[in-house]
């Protein structure tokens, strides 16, 4: 393969980057967005690792898509609750679980589960091993 063909097939134009980002923002997976833009996922990841702006834009698009999915789920639940639309309850429940998982992974600072923290503190020649767990109910 010539160097020009290699560079051409392994570069992502600004237009393709924007197409990927728009598709992700609309709620499509990164894989689907790459397929639609005719960009390999590996090439996108490589460019993201070298281009902080692209990396930030993709992650912002993923956060916006997660928020959009949560808003859509709330609308679907409200429509079902008030009889405006009828959804298969199993499908609605499964979609709810999926959206919950998605927002916990993509927006952990807002929707993630509390994390345990462990560490070692060294001061004044002493060593202290620390475990912090989520707050417990005081009964």
Number of C-alpha atoms within 10 A of each C-alpha: 6 7 8 9 9 10 11 11 12 16 14 18 11 10 10 17 20 16 17 28 23 17 21 25 24 17 19 17 15 19 13 15 24 23 13 14 17 13 20 16 15 11 15 20 13 14 17 17 12 10 11 11 11 19 17 12 18 22 17 16 21 25 20 19 23 25 19 17 21 18 13 13 18 13 12 17 20 13 14 16 12 9 10 11 11 13 15 9 11 9 10 16 14 12 14 18 11 14 20 17 15 21 23 16 15 19 16 12 11 9 14 15 11 11 9 9 10 11 10 10 10 10 8 5 5 7 10 10 9 11 10 10 11 10 7 6 5 4 3
